[in-house]
């Protein structure tokens, strides 16, 4: 059965990519860097919304389930890797639409190749 928490997680994931895309489009395609910056800076609000929804779900008396663990994993991933994803996407879009230099190729050997 699909619970509201699963829908909230899916909605937050979709919202993350939509806001990220809109922020980059505003910055590089529409030439509105302030709008793009504002959209990109609003990305953590999506995580806060999921945290709030998860807390409200638990406070309503539901037993912690896989959905709550999935929400925690999603939030942990976005805290740990969200900035890297935004930086990578920003470099790709800047190169494609704003004439920025090509992003550096990932390392093929060493510890950095594992990350």
N, CA, C and O atoms as a printed pandas DataFrame, in Angstrom:
     atom_number atom_name residue_name chain_id  residue_number  x_coord  y_coord  z_coord
0              1         N          UNK        A               1    0.839   -1.183    0.000
1              2        CA          UNK        A               1    0.000    0.000    0.000
2              3         C          UNK        A               1    0.886    1.249    0.000
3              4         O          UNK        A               1    1.852    1.328    0.759
4              5         N          UNK        A               2    0.566    2.189   -0.822
5              6        CA          UNK        A               2    1.311    3.438   -0.902
6              7         C          UNK        A               2    0.795    4.380    0.175
7              8         O          UNK        A               2   -0.384    4.731    0.204
8              9         N          UNK        A               3    1.692    4.775    1.049
9             10        CA          UNK        A               3    1.298    5.703    2.109
10            11         C          UNK        A               3    1.606    7.132    1.684
11            12         O          UNK        A               3    2.269    7.378    0.677
12            13         N          UNK        A               4    1.109    8.051    2.477
13            14        CA          UNK        A               4    1.342    9.464    2.187
14            15         C          UNK        A               4    2.821    9.801    2.265
15            16         O          UNK        A               4    3.293   10.682    1.547
16            17         N          UNK        A               5    3.562    9.107    3.133
17            18        CA          UNK        A               5    4.982    9.394    3.259
18            19         C          UNK        A               5    5.742    9.011    1.984
19            20         O          UNK        A               5    6.643    9.737    1.564
20            21         N          UNK        A               6    5.391    7.890    1.371
21            22        CA          UNK        A               6    6.017    7.528    0.095
22            23         C          UNK        A               6    5.738    8.594   -0.965
23            24         O          UNK        A               6    6.621    8.949   -1.746
24            25         N          UNK        A               7    4.518    9.095   -0.984
25            26        CA          UNK        A               7    4.176   10.159   -1.933
26            27         C          UNK        A               7    4.946   11.438   -1.633
27            28         O          UNK        A               7    5.340   12.156   -2.552
28            29         N          UNK        A               8    5.163   11.727   -0.353
29            30        CA          UNK        A               8    5.942   12.912    0.023
30            31         C          UNK        A               8    7.391   12.767   -0.423
31            32         O          UNK        A               8    7.988   13.725   -0.913
32            33         N          UNK        A               9    7.960   11.575   -0.256
33            34        CA          UNK        A               9    9.338   11.339   -0.688
34            35         C          UNK        A               9    9.443   11.504   -2.199
35            36         O          UNK        A               9   10.354   12.168   -2.694
36            37         N          UNK        A              10    8.524   10.907   -2.920
37            38        CA          UNK        A              10    8.534   11.018   -4.379
38            39         C          UNK        A              10    8.327   12.471   -4.803
39            40         O          UNK        A              10    8.987   12.944   -5.728
40            41         N          UNK        A              11    7.432   13.170   -4.148
41            42        CA          UNK        A              11    7.190   14.578   -4.475
42            43         C          UNK        A              11    8.427   15.428   -4.222
43            44         O          UNK        A              11    8.741   16.318   -5.012
44            45         N          UNK        A              12    9.128   15.161   -3.131
45            46        CA          UNK        A              12   10.343   15.922   -2.831
46            47         C          UNK        A              12   11.437   15.633   -3.855
47            48         O          UNK        A              12   12.171   16.539   -4.251
48            49         N          UNK        A              13   11.550   14.398   -4.279
49            50        CA          UNK        A              13   12.550   14.061   -5.304
50            51         C          UNK        A              13   12.238   14.787   -6.611
51            52         O          UNK        A              13   13.125   15.374   -7.231
52            53         N          UNK        A              14   10.999   14.743   -7.013
53            54        CA          UNK        A              14   10.590   15.433   -8.248
54            55         C          UNK        A              14   10.787   16.940   -8.095
55            56         O          UNK        A              14   11.284   17.599   -9.009
56            57         N          UNK        A              15   10.399   17.484   -6.945
57            58        CA          UNK        A              15   10.554   18.920   -6.709
58            59         C          UNK        A              15   12.022   19.327   -6.747
59            60         O          UNK        A              15   12.350   20.394   -7.267
60            61         N          UNK        A              16   12.908   18.496   -6.205
61            62        CA          UNK        A              16   14.336   18.803   -6.225
62            63         C          UNK        A              16   14.819   19.000   -7.651
63            64         O          UNK        A              16   15.475   19.996   -7.957
64            65         N          UNK        A              17   14.496   18.055   -8.524
65            66        CA          UNK        A              17   14.990   18.137   -9.907
66            67         C          UNK        A              17   14.328   19.274  -10.682
67            68         O          UNK        A              17   14.971   19.905  -11.521
68            69         N          UNK        A              18   13.055   19.539  -10.411
69            70        CA          UNK        A              18   12.380   20.642  -11.096
70            71         C          UNK        A              18   12.971   21.982  -10.666
71            72         O          UNK        A              18   13.252   22.831  -11.512
72            73         N          UNK        A              19   13.161   22.180   -9.367
73            74        CA          UNK        A              19   13.716   23.440   -8.879
74            75         C          UNK        A              19   15.161   23.596   -9.351
75            76         O          UNK        A              19   15.576   24.693   -9.725
76            77         N          UNK        A              20   15.921   22.511   -9.337
77            78        CA          UNK        A              20   17.300   22.570   -9.841
78            79         C          UNK        A              20   17.314   22.968  -11.311
79            80         O          UNK        A              20   18.082   23.844  -11.707
80            81         N          UNK        A              21   16.476   22.336  -12.117
81            82        CA          UNK        A              21   16.425   22.660  -13.547
82            83         C          UNK        A              21   15.979   24.098  -13.768
83            84         O          UNK        A              21   16.562   24.805  -14.590
84            85         N          UNK        A              22   14.956   24.540  -13.048
85            86        CA          UNK        A              22   14.489   25.920  -13.198
86            87         C          UNK        A              22   15.564   26.917  -12.773
87            88         O          UNK        A              22   15.732   27.958  -13.409
88            89         N          UNK        A              23   16.283   26.609  -11.717
89            90        CA          UNK        A              23   17.349   27.489  -11.270
90            91         C          UNK        A              23   18.452   27.622  -12.304
91            92         O          UNK        A              23   18.955   28.720  -12.541
92            93         N          UNK        A              24   18.827   26.517  -12.915
93            94        CA          UNK        A              24   19.880   26.561  -13.924
94            95         C          UNK        A              24   19.397   27.201  -15.219
95            96         O          UNK        A              24   20.148   27.927  -15.870
96            97         N          UNK        A              25   18.156   26.940  -15.594
97            98        CA          UNK        A              25   17.597   27.575  -16.787
98            99         C          UNK        A              25   17.497   29.089  -16.566
99           100         O          UNK        A              25   17.827   29.871  -17.457
100          101         N          UNK        A              26   17.045   29.494  -15.384
101          102        CA          UNK        A              26   16.954   30.927  -15.097
102          103         C          UNK        A              26   18.336   31.571  -15.151
103          104         O          UNK        A              26   18.487   32.685  -15.654
104          105         N          UNK        A              27   19.320   30.886  -14.645
105          106        CA          UNK        A              27   20.667   31.444  -14.584
106          107         C          UNK        A              27   21.321   31.553  -15.958
107          108         O          UNK        A              27   21.907   32.586  -16.282
108          109         N          UNK        A              28   21.226   30.504  -16.765
109          110        CA          UNK        A              28   22.011   30.454  -17.998
110          111         C          UNK        A              28   21.207   30.683  -19.277
111          112         O          UNK        A              28   21.739   31.231  -20.243
112          113         N          UNK        A              29   19.963   30.282  -19.301
113          114        CA          UNK        A              29   19.170   30.422  -20.527
114          115         C          UNK        A              29   18.409   31.744  -20.518
115          116         O          UNK        A              29   18.430   32.482  -21.504
116          117         N          UNK        A              30   17.742   32.043  -19.414
117          118        CA          UNK        A              30   16.968   33.273  -19.323
118          119         C          UNK        A              30   17.822   34.470  -18.934
119          120         O          UNK        A              30   17.340   35.603  -18.959
120          121         N          UNK        A              31   19.089   34.241  -18.573
121          122        CA          UNK        A              31   20.019   35.308  -18.173
122          123         C          UNK        A              31   19.500   36.085  -16.963
123          124         O          UNK        A              31   19.593   37.311  -16.901
124          125         N          UNK        A              32   18.957   35.342  -16.010
125          126        CA          UNK        A              32   18.447   35.924  -14.759
126          127         C          UNK        A              32   19.198   35.299  -13.583
127          128         O          UNK        A              32   18.636   34.470  -12.867
128          129         N          UNK        A              33   20.465   35.685  -13.373
129          130        CA          UNK        A              33   21.270   35.024  -12.346
130          131         C          UNK        A              33   20.715   35.162  -10.925
131          132         O          UNK        A              33   20.854   34.242  -10.120
132          133         N          UNK        A              34   20.104   36.273  -10.617
133          134        CA          UNK        A              34   19.556   36.434   -9.269
134          135         C          UNK        A              34   18.395   35.463   -9.029
135          136         O          UNK        A              34   18.293   34.864   -7.959
136          137         N          UNK        A              35   17.538   35.315  -10.012
137          138        CA          UNK        A              35   16.437   34.354   -9.901
138          139         C          UNK        A              35   16.977   32.937   -9.787
139          140         O          UNK        A              35   16.514   32.149   -8.963
140          141         N          UNK        A              36   17.961   32.621  -10.621
141          142        CA          UNK        A              36   18.572   31.296  -10.562
142          143         C          UNK        A              36   19.200   31.018   -9.210
143          144         O          UNK        A              36   19.040   29.931   -8.656
144          145         N          UNK        A              37   19.910   31.994   -8.681
145          146        CA          UNK        A              37   20.530   31.845   -7.363
146          147         C          UNK        A              37   19.468   31.627   -6.293
147          148         O          UNK        A              37   19.631   30.776   -5.419
148          149         N          UNK        A              38   18.390   32.385   -6.360
149          150        CA          UNK        A              38   17.312   32.219   -5.390
150          151         C          UNK        A              38   16.685   30.839   -5.446
151          152         O          UNK        A              38   16.403   30.233   -4.412
152          153         N          UNK        A              39   16.466   30.344   -6.658
153          154        CA          UNK        A              39   15.899   29.002   -6.792
154          155         C          UNK        A              39   16.854   27.944   -6.260
155          156         O          UNK        A              39   16.432   27.019   -5.567
156          157         N          UNK        A              40   18.134   28.072   -6.579
157          158        CA          UNK        A              40   19.098   27.084   -6.106
158          159         C          UNK        A              40   19.263   27.140   -4.590
159          160         O          UNK        A              40   19.456   26.109   -3.946
160          161         N          UNK        A              41   19.188   28.327   -4.028
161          162        CA          UNK        A              41   19.283   28.444   -2.571
162          163         C          UNK        A              41   18.038   27.928   -1.860
163          164         O          UNK        A              41   18.079   27.665   -0.658
164          165         N          UNK        A              42   16.933   27.779   -2.585
165          166        CA          UNK        A              42   15.709   27.265   -1.974
166          167         C          UNK        A              42   15.652   25.737   -1.955
167          168         O          UNK        A              42   14.710   25.169   -1.402
168          169         N          UNK        A              43   16.621   25.074   -2.534
169          170        CA          UNK        A              43   16.603   23.611   -2.560
170          171         C          UNK        A              43   16.543   22.977   -1.165
171          172         O          UNK        A              43   15.828   21.990   -0.999
172          173         N          UNK        A              44   17.254   23.490   -0.156
173          174        CA          UNK        A              44   17.137   22.872    1.176
174          175         C          UNK        A              44   15.742   22.940    1.778
175          176         O          UNK        A              44   15.424   22.159    2.675
176          177         N          UNK        A              45   14.906   23.854    1.306
177          178        CA          UNK        A              45   13.536   23.942    1.817
178          179         C          UNK        A              45   12.775   22.650    1.511
179          180         O          UNK        A              45   11.900   22.241    2.274
180          181         N          UNK        A              46   13.115   22.016    0.396
181          182        CA          UNK        A              46   12.471   20.753    0.042
182          183         C          UNK        A              46   12.797   19.693    1.094
183          184         O          UNK        A              46   11.920   18.931    1.501
184          185         N          UNK        A              47   14.058   19.643    1.533
185          186        CA          UNK        A              47   14.438   18.692    2.578
186          187         C          UNK        A              47   13.734   19.015    3.893
187          188         O          UNK        A              47   13.281   18.115    4.599
188          189         N          UNK        A              48   13.645   20.293    4.213
189          190        CA          UNK        A              48   12.954   20.674    5.450
190          191         C          UNK        A              48   11.486   20.278    5.412
191          192         O          UNK        A              48   10.921   19.876    6.429
192          193         N          UNK        A              49   10.872   20.389    4.249
193          194        CA          UNK        A              49    9.468   19.979    4.120
194          195         C          UNK        A              49    9.323   18.473    4.360
195          196         O          UNK        A              49    8.384   18.035    5.024
196          197         N          UNK        A              50   10.253   17.685    3.819
197          198        CA          UNK        A              50   10.181   16.232    4.031
198          199         C          UNK        A              50   10.447   15.879    5.483
199          200         O          UNK        A              50    9.805   14.979    6.025
200          201         N          UNK        A              51   11.380   16.569    6.122
201          202        CA          UNK        A              51   11.626   16.337    7.551
202          203         C          UNK        A              51   10.364   16.654    8.356
203          204         O          UNK        A              51    9.966   15.881    9.227
204          205         N          UNK        A              52    9.745   17.787    8.060
205          206        CA          UNK        A              52    8.528   18.176    8.781
206          207         C          UNK        A              52    7.415   17.160    8.560
207          208         O          UNK        A              52    6.713   16.789    9.501
208          209         N          UNK        A              53    7.254   16.711    7.322
209          210        CA          UNK        A              53    6.193   15.744    7.040
210          211         C          UNK        A              53    6.463   14.425    7.765
211          212         O          UNK        A              53    5.534   13.802    8.279
212          213         N          UNK        A              54    7.713   14.001    7.810
213          214        CA          UNK        A              54    8.065   12.757    8.499
214          215         C          UNK        A              54    7.809   12.882    9.992
215          216         O          UNK        A              54    7.277   11.962   10.613
216          217         N          UNK        A              55    8.185   14.012   10.570
217          218        CA          UNK        A              55    7.945   14.228   11.996
218          219         C          UNK        A              55    6.447   14.230   12.299
219          220         O          UNK        A              55    6.001   13.612   13.265
220          221         N          UNK        A              56    5.683   14.924   11.474
221          222        CA          UNK        A              56    4.237   14.948   11.685
222          223         C          UNK        A              56    3.631   13.553   11.564
223          224         O          UNK        A              56    2.716   13.203   12.309
224          225         N          UNK        A              57    4.139   12.762   10.627
225          226        CA          UNK        A              57    3.639   11.400   10.452
226          227         C          UNK        A              57    3.931   10.559   11.696
227          228         O          UNK        A              57    3.073    9.804   12.154
228          229         N          UNK        A              58    5.127   10.689   12.234
229          230        CA          UNK        A              58    5.478    9.924   13.434
230          231         C          UNK        A              58    4.723   10.421   14.661
231          232         O          UNK        A              58    4.324    9.624   15.510
232          233         N          UNK        A              59    4.527   11.727   14.758
233          234        CA          UNK        A              59    3.805   12.281   15.902
234          235         C          UNK        A              59    2.323   11.924   15.877
235          236         O          UNK        A              59    1.653   11.973   16.909
236          237         N          UNK        A              60    1.809   11.564   14.700
237          238        CA          UNK        A              60    0.391   11.186   14.630
238          239         C          UNK        A              60    0.151    9.790   15.176
239          240         O          UNK        A              60   -0.987    9.327   15.250
240          241         N          UNK        A              61    1.237    9.120   15.558
241          242        CA          UNK        A              61    1.077    7.821   16.189
242          243         C          UNK        A              61    1.434    6.636   15.314
243          244         O          UNK        A              61    1.318    5.494   15.759
244          245         N          UNK        A              62    1.861    6.869   14.094
245          246        CA          UNK        A              62    2.237    5.746   13.245
246          247         C          UNK        A              62    3.547    5.143   13.735
247          248         O          UNK        A              62    4.408    5.838   14.274
248          249         N          UNK        A              63    3.674    3.871   13.541
249          250        CA          UNK        A              63    4.902    3.172   13.898
250          251         C          UNK        A              63    5.926    3.412   12.807
251          252         O          UNK        A              63    5.597    3.432   11.621
252          253         N          UNK        A              64    7.171    3.594   13.222
253          254        CA          UNK        A              64    8.243    3.807   12.247
254          255         C          UNK        A              64    8.296    2.609   11.300
255          256         O          UNK        A              64    8.249    1.456   11.730
256          257         N          UNK        A              65    8.395    2.903   10.018
257          258        CA          UNK        A              65    8.365    1.849    9.009
258          259         C          UNK        A              65    9.491    2.072    8.002
259          260         O          UNK        A              65   10.329    2.958    8.162
260          261         N          UNK        A              66    9.483    1.252    6.977
261          262        CA          UNK        A              66   10.469    1.395    5.909
262          263         C          UNK        A              66   10.392    2.776    5.274
263          264         O          UNK        A              66   11.416    3.340    4.888
264          265         N          UNK        A              67    9.199    3.316    5.163
265          266        CA          UNK        A              67    9.029    4.650    4.564
266          267         C          UNK        A              67    9.778    5.709    5.364
267          268         O          UNK        A              67   10.358    6.626    4.782
268          269         N          UNK        A              68    9.774    5.595    6.680
269          270        CA          UNK        A              68   10.489    6.562    7.505
270          271         C          UNK        A              68   12.001    6.400    7.325
271          272         O          UNK        A              68   12.734    7.388    7.281
272          273         N          UNK        A              69   12.452    5.174    7.223
273          274        CA          UNK        A              69   13.867    4.939    6.945
274          275         C          UNK        A              69   14.261    5.449    5.574
275          276         O          UNK        A              69   15.351    5.996    5.402
276          277         N          UNK        A              70   13.381    5.276    4.596
277          278        CA          UNK        A              70   13.645    5.780    3.252
278          279         C          UNK        A              70   13.709    7.302    3.252
279          280         O          UNK        A              70   14.559    7.889    2.582
280          281         N          UNK        A              71   12.825    7.935    3.992
281          282        CA          UNK        A              71   12.866    9.397    4.102
282          283         C          UNK        A              71   14.177    9.846    4.736
283          284         O          UNK        A              71   14.782   10.820    4.287
284          285         N          UNK        A              72   14.618    9.145    5.772
285          286        CA          UNK        A              72   15.891    9.487    6.416
286          287         C          UNK        A              72   17.055    9.285    5.449
287          288         O          UNK        A              72   17.970   10.107    5.399
288          289         N          UNK        A              73   17.025    8.203    4.686
289          290        CA          UNK        A              73   18.092    7.957    3.709
290          291         C          UNK        A              73   18.093    9.030    2.626
291          292         O          UNK        A              73   19.156    9.499    2.221
292          293         N          UNK        A              74   16.922    9.419    2.159
293          294        CA          UNK        A              74   16.833   10.469    1.139
294          295         C          UNK        A              74   17.401   11.778    1.672
295          296         O          UNK        A              74   18.175   12.445    0.986
296          297         N          UNK        A              75   17.023   12.146    2.881
297          298        CA          UNK        A              75   17.513   13.382    3.478
298          299         C          UNK        A              75   19.023   13.303    3.687
299          300         O          UNK        A              75   19.738   14.272    3.429
300          301         N          UNK        A              76   19.503   12.168    4.148
301          302        CA          UNK        A              76   20.944   11.988    4.327
302          303         C          UNK        A              76   21.697   12.104    3.021
303          304         O          UNK        A              76   22.767   12.709    2.966
304          305         N          UNK        A              77   21.139   11.522    1.961
305          306        CA          UNK        A              77   21.785   11.618    0.648
306          307         C          UNK        A              77   21.835   13.062    0.179
307          308         O          UNK        A              77   22.873   13.516   -0.301
308          309         N          UNK        A              78   20.743   13.786    0.307
309          310        CA          UNK        A              78   20.741   15.162   -0.184
310          311         C          UNK        A              78   21.636   16.057    0.654
311          312         O          UNK        A              78   22.228   16.997    0.123
312          313         N          UNK        A              79   21.750   15.790    1.955
313          314        CA          UNK        A              79   22.672   16.561    2.783
314          315         C          UNK        A              79   24.115   16.235    2.402
315          316         O          UNK        A              79   24.960   17.124    2.306
316          317         N          UNK        A              80   24.384   14.942    2.187
317          318        CA          UNK        A              80   25.746   14.517    1.881
318          319         C          UNK        A              80   26.193   14.810    0.465
319          320         O          UNK        A              80   27.345   15.183    0.243
320          321         N          UNK        A              81   25.297   14.647   -0.497
321          322        CA          UNK        A              81   25.690   14.749   -1.896
322          323         C          UNK        A              81   24.948   15.811   -2.692
323          324         O          UNK        A              81   25.240   16.006   -3.872
324          325         N          UNK        A              82   23.995   16.500   -2.076
325          326        CA          UNK        A              82   23.214   17.500   -2.793
326          327         C          UNK        A              82   24.063   18.600   -3.395
327          328         O          UNK        A              82   23.847   18.997   -4.540
328          329         N          UNK        A              83   25.033   19.100   -2.630
329          330        CA          UNK        A              83   25.894   20.169   -3.142
330          331         C          UNK        A              83   26.718   19.681   -4.334
331          332         O          UNK        A              83   26.935   20.428   -5.288
332          333         N          UNK        A              84   27.173   18.436   -4.279
333          334        CA          UNK        A              84   27.942   17.883   -5.404
334          335         C          UNK        A              84   27.077   17.760   -6.655
335          336         O          UNK        A              84   27.532   18.046   -7.763
336          337         N          UNK        A              85   25.837   17.336   -6.473
337          338        CA          UNK        A              85   24.923   17.201   -7.611
338          339         C          UNK        A              85   24.643   18.569   -8.225
339          340         O          UNK        A              85   24.640   18.716   -9.447
340          341         N          UNK        A              86   24.407   19.570   -7.377
341          342        CA          UNK        A              86   24.135   20.922   -7.877
342          343         C          UNK        A              86   25.359   21.468   -8.602
343          344         O          UNK        A              86   25.229   22.059   -9.674
344          345         N          UNK        A              87   26.555   21.276   -8.028
345          346        CA          UNK        A              87   27.779   21.761   -8.667
346          347         C          UNK        A              87   28.001   21.074  -10.015
347          348         O          UNK        A              87   28.365   21.727  -10.993
348          349         N          UNK        A              88   27.784   19.758  -10.068
349          350        CA          UNK        A              88   27.963   19.019  -11.319
350          351         C          UNK        A              88   26.983   19.531  -12.379
351          352         O          UNK        A              88   27.374   19.795  -13.516
352          353         N          UNK        A              89   25.713   19.669  -12.001
353          354        CA          UNK        A              89   24.703   20.137  -12.956
354          355         C          UNK        A              89   25.008   21.564  -13.399
355          356         O          UNK        A              89   24.837   21.898  -14.571
356          357         N          UNK        A              90   25.456   22.404  -12.477
357          358        CA          UNK        A              90   25.792   23.787  -12.819
358          359         C          UNK        A              90   26.934   23.819  -13.839
359          360         O          UNK        A              90   26.877   24.590  -14.797
360          361         N          UNK        A              91   27.956   23.004  -13.652
361          362        CA          UNK        A              91   29.065   22.960  -14.606
362          363         C          UNK        A              91   28.602   22.481  -15.977
363          364         O          UNK        A              91   29.027   23.019  -17.000
364          365         N          UNK        A              92   27.746   21.486  -16.002
365          366        CA          UNK        A              92   27.264   20.947  -17.270
366          367         C          UNK        A              92   26.440   21.987  -18.037
367          368         O          UNK        A              92   26.629   22.180  -19.238
368          369         N          UNK        A              93   25.532   22.646  -17.332
369          370        CA          UNK        A              93   24.665   23.630  -17.985
370          371         C          UNK        A              93   25.462   24.873  -18.388
371          372         O          UNK        A              93   25.226   25.445  -19.452
372          373         N          UNK        A              94   26.403   25.289  -17.540
373          374        CA          UNK        A              94   27.239   26.451  -17.876
374          375         C          UNK        A              94   28.049   26.170  -19.135
375          376         O          UNK        A              94   28.206   27.047  -19.984
376          377         N          UNK        A              95   28.559   24.961  -19.254
377          378        CA          UNK        A              95   29.322   24.598  -20.449
378          379         C          UNK        A              95   28.425   24.561  -21.679
379          380         O          UNK        A              95   28.808   25.047  -22.744
380          381         N          UNK        A              96   27.258   23.999  -21.540
381          382        CA          UNK        A              96   26.355   23.809  -22.679
382          383         C          UNK        A              96   25.726   25.115  -23.161
383          384         O          UNK        A              96   25.613   25.344  -24.365
384          385         N          UNK        A              97   25.315   25.979  -22.213
385          386        CA          UNK        A              97   24.527   27.151  -22.587
386          387         C          UNK        A              97   25.246   28.494  -22.403
387          388         O          UNK        A              97   24.808   29.500  -22.962
388          389         N          UNK        A              98   26.330   28.531  -21.638
389          390        CA          UNK        A              98   26.961   29.814  -21.348
390          391         C          UNK        A              98   28.404   29.882  -21.834
391          392         O          UNK        A              98   29.105   30.851  -21.543
392          393         N          UNK        A              99   28.852   28.888  -22.557
393          394        CA          UNK        A              99   30.197   28.924  -23.109
394          395         C          UNK        A              99   31.301   28.733  -22.094
395          396         O          UNK        A              99   32.453   29.067  -22.370
396          397         N          UNK        A             100   30.985   28.210  -20.940
397          398        CA          UNK        A             100   32.004   27.935  -19.931
398          399         C          UNK        A             100   32.883   26.782  -20.408
399          400         O          UNK        A             100   32.470   25.999  -21.264
400          401         N          UNK        A             101   34.091   26.676  -19.861
401          402        CA          UNK        A             101   34.947   25.554  -20.261
402          403         C          UNK        A             101   34.319   24.218  -19.870
403          404         O          UNK        A             101   33.497   24.136  -18.958
404          405         N          UNK        A             102   34.726   23.195  -20.576
405          406        CA          UNK        A             102   34.204   21.853  -20.290
406          407         C          UNK        A             102   34.592   21.450  -18.871
407          408         O          UNK        A             102   35.707   21.731  -18.430
408          409         N          UNK        A             103   33.683   20.796  -18.154
409          410        CA          UNK        A             103   34.005   20.332  -16.804
410          411         C          UNK        A             103   35.159   19.324  -16.867
411          412         O          UNK        A             103   35.304   18.607  -17.857
412          413         N          UNK        A             104   35.962   19.270  -15.829
413          414        CA          UNK        A             104   37.071   18.318  -15.841
414          415         C          UNK        A             104   36.558   16.879  -15.865
415          416         O          UNK        A             104   35.529   16.559  -15.269
416          417         N          UNK        A             105   37.289   16.033  -16.557
417          418        CA          UNK        A             105   36.926   14.614  -16.615
418          419         C          UNK        A             105   37.186   13.990  -15.248
419          420         O          UNK        A             105   38.123   14.385  -14.555
420          421         N          UNK        A             106   36.376   13.032  -14.862
421          422        CA          UNK        A             106   36.611   12.381  -13.570
422          423         C          UNK        A             106   37.922   11.603  -13.597
423          424         O          UNK        A             106   38.317   11.093  -14.645
424          425         N          UNK        A             107   38.603   11.507  -12.450
425          426        CA          UNK        A             107   39.866   10.776  -12.403
426          427         C          UNK        A             107   39.647    9.293  -12.674
427          428         O          UNK        A             107   38.618    8.724  -12.311
428          429         N          UNK        A             108   40.617    8.691  -13.308
429          430        CA          UNK        A             108   40.516    7.269  -13.658
430          431         C          UNK        A             108   41.163    6.369  -12.617
431          432         O          UNK        A             108   40.844    5.182  -12.547
432          433         N          UNK        A             109   42.072    6.915  -11.804
433          434        CA          UNK        A             109   42.772    6.114  -10.794
434          435         C          UNK        A             109   42.799    6.876   -9.484
435          436         O          UNK        A             109   42.464    8.059   -9.433
436          437         N          UNK        A             110   43.193    6.199   -8.442
437          438        CA          UNK        A             110   43.337    6.817   -7.138
438          439         C          UNK        A             110   42.050    6.851   -6.360
439          440         O          UNK        A             110   41.007    6.381   -6.816
440          441         N          UNK        A             111   42.143    7.417   -5.173
441          442        CA          UNK        A             111   41.001    7.477   -4.271
442          443         C          UNK        A             111   39.855    8.283   -4.869
443          444         O          UNK        A             111   38.692    7.923   -4.684
444          445         N          UNK        A             112   40.157    9.361   -5.580
445          446        CA          UNK        A             112   39.109   10.206   -6.151
446          447         C          UNK        A             112   38.284    9.457   -7.192
447          448         O          UNK        A             112   37.132    9.824   -7.423
448          449         N          UNK        A             113   38.822    8.433   -7.821
449          450        CA          UNK        A             113   38.064    7.680   -8.813
450          451         C          UNK        A             113   36.957    6.852   -8.171
451          452         O          UNK        A             113   36.026    6.422   -8.852
452          453         N          UNK        A             114   37.054    6.631   -6.880
453          454        CA          UNK        A             114   36.048    5.849   -6.165
454          455         C          UNK        A             114   34.870    6.686   -5.715
455          456         O          UNK        A             114   33.818    6.145   -5.375
456          457         N          UNK        A             115   35.032    7.989   -5.709
457          458        CA          UNK        A             115   33.977    8.870   -5.213
458          459         C          UNK        A             115   33.035    9.251   -6.320
459          460         O          UNK        A             115   32.080    9.992   -6.090
